[in-house]
């Protein structure tokens, strides 16, 4: 990108090329959630929950891709921050 356009402009251009549908996102989540967690992540989150700690998820990714992972981990969804479909960061979604 070399600073030729803003992050938002670059993201919009990439999304226009990919043109993912909600069905595409659901298919992705079915295929990769939870199998693509980093090694040890499931155990870590379970131990944190067991110890009474809140687990926060802050992602530069899109809400529709992050939510299935958060739900699988039984995370409090008020502790989730991710981008909406327009690329804007939404806190506590």
Secondary structure, DSSP 4 states (H G I P E B T S, - for coil): -TTSS-HHHHHHHHHHHH---HHHHHHHHHHHTTTTSPTTHHHHHHHHHHTT----EEEEEEHHHHHHHHHHTT--GGGEEEE-TTS-EES--
